[in-house]
Every structure is written in C-alpha cells, then in structure tokens.
Amino acid sequence: MKKIDALNFYELLEIASDASPFEIHHAYKEMFQLYHEDSLASYSFFSKEEREEILAKLNEAYSTLMDEKKRSQYDQLLIERGILEEEMQYKRDRKQLNLIPNSKRSGADTELRIRERLKTMVSSNAMIQEILAHDDLSGSDLKKIRDELGVSLEEIAEVVKVRMAYLRAIEEDRFEKTPSRIFLKGFLRAYAQYIGLDADTVASRYLKRFNS
C-alpha cells in the first residue's frame, strides 16, 4: 500500500482520472468525514498529526481538481511522468454524470440529496459565483453552470419533465422557441432548482432579457 505522499490526487480520493466535478465533490466529502477528528471509524488508527496531514492533502487535491485550469496543469504533469494516459483525462463533452436515480433508488428523497450536493458545489465554485453575481443571466450562463456541475440536459429534462426542445431554447436564448412567459418562468425555476441554484433569482434575472 502506498504512503499518502506517494498517492496522486485521484488515488487519494479513490476516483477515476476522468471523474466529473460532481464525483470529485462526493468523494472528497466522504473521505473528509472518514478522516475528520470526530470520525469514530478511523480515530484509533491515526495520530492527530497524521490526521491533519491527510486532511491537508485532501484539501489540496479537492481545490486542484475542482479548478479546471489547475486540474489541466496537474493532469499534464501526470502525463509527463507517465502516470496518466492522455485519453483518460476528463472531458465534459465525453462524460456526463448520470444523476438520475435508478429504479432501486428512485424517489423524492434521492433527488433532494442530489440537489443538496449540487448546492454545495455551487456555493464553493468561484466561476459559478462570478456568473451569479451578474444582474441578469443568459442562457449561455446557465449552460456554463450546468456544464461546470457535470449535469446533462437530458437528466434535467427527465427529472423535471420539461421537453428538451424548451430547455435547449432557454440555453440558446431562442425566445421565439420558448413557451409563454408564465410557462417559461416555471421551466426556469425547475431547471434552476434541480442544479442547486436559487429558483426565484434565476427566473427573475433571466426574464429581464426575455422582457427586453
């Protein structure tokens, strides 16, 4: 078994090198809880110093892999060292995280847990927070946020029961293809709520563009 210093960030979090941001966040949360000082599962196995070292390494791994630029630079370093194959890097257009619960786990409770995890990702992501600071939101802004979270449009459509054509029209600002204002507001709220955003804020800021 490798010592912690010998583990790369993917090995440390026990995830694949092409893991999505959602998977990274979920893995980090589980590992953090395992090694936190209040964890009974690992309390007797590590000293306080060892625990602090592990948590510091976990935080470093998380901050690097959740930042697109830093992750790309880190992956390139692993490639140069022969640790990672280039085709095994994460690419948004190649991998979309399937958040839709399967038949064994379906239900409102599972969807709620997914939304809570996404809310945490939204609040800790600098790029998303920068977009949300704007007075209005465009469809391309919403798409950037969705892509950053690793959620596919198909997943949203299936869960919130809104036609894909309408969701695409929203993301492309094709107002002539969207439904009437009252339905559009409802679709925006459902879209926003699923990916962990404030539904009222997204609807009002997007509709500023629609109204103009």
Secondary structure as GFF3:
##gff-version 3
##sequence-region A 1 212
A	DSSP	three_ten_helix	4	6	.	.	.	ID=ss1
A	DSSP	alpha_helix	9	13	.	.	.	ID=ss2
A	DSSP	alpha_helix	21	35	.	.	.	ID=ss3
A	DSSP	three_ten_helix	43	45	.	.	.	ID=ss4
A	DSSP	alpha_helix	48	65	.	.	.	ID=ss5
A	DSSP	alpha_helix	68	80	.	.	.	ID=ss6
A	DSSP	three_ten_helix	86	88	.	.	.	ID=ss7
A	DSSP	alpha_helix	108	124	.	.	.	ID=ss8
A	DSSP	alpha_helix	126	132	.	.	.	ID=ss9
A	DSSP	alpha_helix	139	149	.	.	.	ID=ss10
A	DSSP	alpha_helix	153	160	.	.	.	ID=ss11
A	DSSP	alpha_helix	164	171	.	.	.	ID=ss12
A	DSSP	three_ten_helix	175	177	.	.	.	ID=ss13
A	DSSP	alpha_helix	181	194	.	.	.	ID=ss14
A	DSSP	alpha_helix	199	211	.	.	.	ID=ss15
###
